Every structure is written in structure tokens, then in C-alpha cells.
Amino acid sequence: MEISLIRHGKSLLTENDKITCLEFKNWVEKYDYNGVFEELTYPSTTLEKIATANVVITSDLKRAVESARLLNPLTEIITDPLFRETQLPSNASQLCNVKLKPSIWAIVLRILWFSGYSNECESLNQAKFRANKASQQLIDYANEYKSVALVGHGFFNMLIAKELQKKGWKGTSKRDAKHWNCMSFSLFN
């Protein structure tokens, strides 16, 4: 049995002007709404895993669904909000007047989130609980289909990977690029 975790492609949202923390919340909504760039080529390992999967799962966010379709236009996919990316806290009131690029806000807010700040979003512990549930769902799919590919999101895929490892699955990571990277897990008894 094999479970492959694939990160979605690069977002079509290219806005990179400095914004406030409150404006970042709107930027994230646009990021979630936009699809992904169609690439000229995709990492060979990622293409292989998606082509050989007997079932392909995605989060219900557009960038994950579109990524799966770009990697294999003929495959049927199952979308499930369980596999959505972990959220970032918003309204960090102490930082409201600070203007940063969206990529910097993502880092600052992710650090705050890892430190326990989860204003208006699921906490790290809640995300770990959801990742445990998601890993079990993938294991259930693997028991039924033998080979599963999830096209998901960077941080949540990382949390799922940790849960799979706790459950005895051994993984390998092939990082061909920031986007489209693939981690594969097998169960060894």
C-alpha cells in the first residue's frame, strides 16, 4: 500500500504589494479563490505517483482541485474539506498598522500560530487532531485502493505525514520544486 502527498501548484495570485494584517485576510481569500499556473513540465516523480494512484483525493480548495486536473486530466478525483490547508490567525491587533509583503505576513502569522496564537482560526492542536483524522481517512483509502494520491497543501501535508509516521508508515520525500513536491509513504509490517 502506498500514500502519496503532493503539494498543489503555484497560485495564479501574483499580488505582492505591501499590505496590513487586516488586508492580508482579504489576500488569503483571493489566494484561496484563484487557481494555479499551468506549467510546461511537472516533476517526474509527482506525475508518476498521480498516474499510478488508484484514487486521487484533493482538498476542496480550487488550487488543489486544479492541480490534480493538471497533473492527470483524465483521473477522477474525490474532494474533501478535511484536507484543507491549516489556516493562519488574523487580526493581530498589535501589528495592524505594519505593512509587509504577503509572503512575509504568512511567515509572521505562521510563527505566531506555532507559538499558540490562533485568533479566528483552528489552533495547532486542532489542526493536529484534523491531520490525525485525515491520515486515518487516507489509510482507509489505501486499504481499499492500495495506491492513493492526495493533492493538498504544504503545512497540512506535513502534519499528515507526521501522523502517518506515528502509525508505522515509512516515508520518502522528493522535493523537485517548492510546488508539486511529493512525499510517499508505505506501510511495512
N, C-alpha and C positions, 0 to 999 in steps of 0.2 A: 504494500500500500504506500501511496505517496501523496503528500500535500505540498503544493507549491504556492507561495505567497509572492505576488507580483505587485509592485507599486505602479500606480497609474502614470500616464504620460504627462508631458509639460502642458500646463494650463494655457489657454488662449488669452487669459487676462494678463496683459503686459504693463498695466499701470504701475508706475514705480515712483511717483512723486511722494515727497514727504507729507505725512498726514498725522492727525492726532489719534489718540487711542480710541476716541469715540468714532472717528471716521474709519478707523481700521475695522470696526464691526461691519460697516457697510461694504468695505473692501472684501471681507471674508464672504459675505453674501454673494457678491459678484463672482468671486473665485469659485464658490460652490455652483453657481448658475452656469458658468462658462464650461465649454468642452475642452478638448485637448488638441494640440497640433498633430497633424498627420506627418509622420517622419518619412524620410526617404528610405531609411533602413531601421531595423529594430534589432536588439541584441539576440544573437542566435539561440542562446540558452532559453531566453524568455519565449521566443517563438516555438521552440521545441516543446517546452512544458505546456504551453497553451494548446498546441496541436495534438499532443498525446493525452491530454486530460479527458476523462470520460464525462466529467461535469465541470462547468465553469460557473463560478459564483462571483458576484460583484456586490459592492455596497450599492445603495440606491442613488448615490450622487452621480451627476452627469459625467464627471471626468473619469470615474471608474467604469461606468457602462460603455462610454465611447471608447475607452482604451481597450476593453475586451473586444469590441467590434473591430477596431483597427488591427488588433493582433490576429484575429481569426473571424472574418466577416460571416462565415457560414455556421459558426457554433451557436448553439442555443445557450442562453445564459439565464441564471436564476439571480434576481436582485433581492437584496435583503438589507434593511436599515441597520440590522445588528452589526454589520461590518463597516459602518461609517467611521470616518476619522475621529480621533479624540478632539474635543472642542478646546478652544482657548478661552480663558476668562476675559470678560470685558469690563468696561467702566472702572479701570484702575484710576480712581479719582485723583490720587496724588500725582498722576502723570498726565492729566487731561490736557494741559497746555503744551506739552512736549510734542514736537513733530519729528517723526522718524520715517524712514522708508518701510514699506510693508514687511519686507524680509527681516528687518531689524525688530519691528514690533513682534513678529512671530517668535523670534528668539527670546526677547524680553518676557513676553507673556508665557511662553513655554517654560522658562526658568521659574517664573512666579508659580505656574501650575505645578511643577515638580516640587516646589517648596511648600505647597499646601494651599495656595490661593486659587479658589475655583469659583469666583463670583459669576453667577448666571450660567454655569456650565457644570457638567459632571466632574466630580473630583477624580484625582488619580486613582484612589481606591475603588470608586465606582467604575472607572474605565478598566481597571484590572479585573473586576468582577465580570464585566461585559466581555472582556477578552477571554476569560475562562469559559464563559458560555459559548462564545464564538469558536474557540478551539474545539470544544466538545461537538459543536454542530459540524465542523469540518471533519472531525474523526468519524462521526456518524455517516457523513457523505462518503468518506474513504472506505468505511466498512461495506457500504453498498456499491460504490462505483469503482473502487480500487485506486483510481487516479483522479485527484481533484486539483483544480487551479482556482485560487482566489485572486481577483484583480481588486486591490484595495488601496490602502493609504499607508504612508511611511510609519508614523508613530503607532497606529493601531496594529499594523502588521508586526511591528517589533514586539508589542505586548502579546499578541497571539503566539508569536514564535517562542517567547519565554514560557507561556503556558503549555505549548506542545512539548517543549523540552522537559518541563516538570512531569509530564505524563509519559515520559520514556521515549519520545520521538527524537531522533538524531537529525540535525540539520546541517546543510551546507549553503553558503551564500555566494552568489555570483553577482558581483557588482560591476556591471558593464558601464553603467551611467547612473546619474542621480535619479533619473526617472527610468521606469521599466525594469529596475533591478529585481532579481528573483532569488528567493530562498526556498530550498526544497527540503522536505522532511520525510523520513521513512521510519517505520516502526520496526525495531529489531527485537525479537523475543528471545 
